[in-house]
């Protein structure tokens, strides 16, 4: 009985870690400041974000970079309305998708 319960708990933990979202980076926006919490977003993207924050003035929130197959998608905290999200998505479209390398050859 205890072995079965332990097995179920371990299986649930493994499944949780397999399906959870993997954020490549997390950027906090607080009034006019842009701060990277973890990860390495492109430096040019950060510069553009700082300019956008000064012009569009979002109050507070987070921008997450989520790896999805061969590209990085932006996800936003609930504090960002659709207009503010679109501003940052327009900035992000300048960056190419992730390319896998296989023995020096780019694939997909």
Secondary structure as UniProt FT lines:
FT   HELIX           2..19
FT   STRAND          23..30
FT   TURN            31..32
FT   STRAND          33..38
FT   HELIX           43..56
FT   STRAND          60..68
FT   TURN            69..70
FT   STRAND          71..76
FT   TURN            78..79
FT   HELIX           82..92
FT   TURN            93..94
FT   STRAND          100..102
FT   TURN            103..104
FT   STRAND          105..107
//
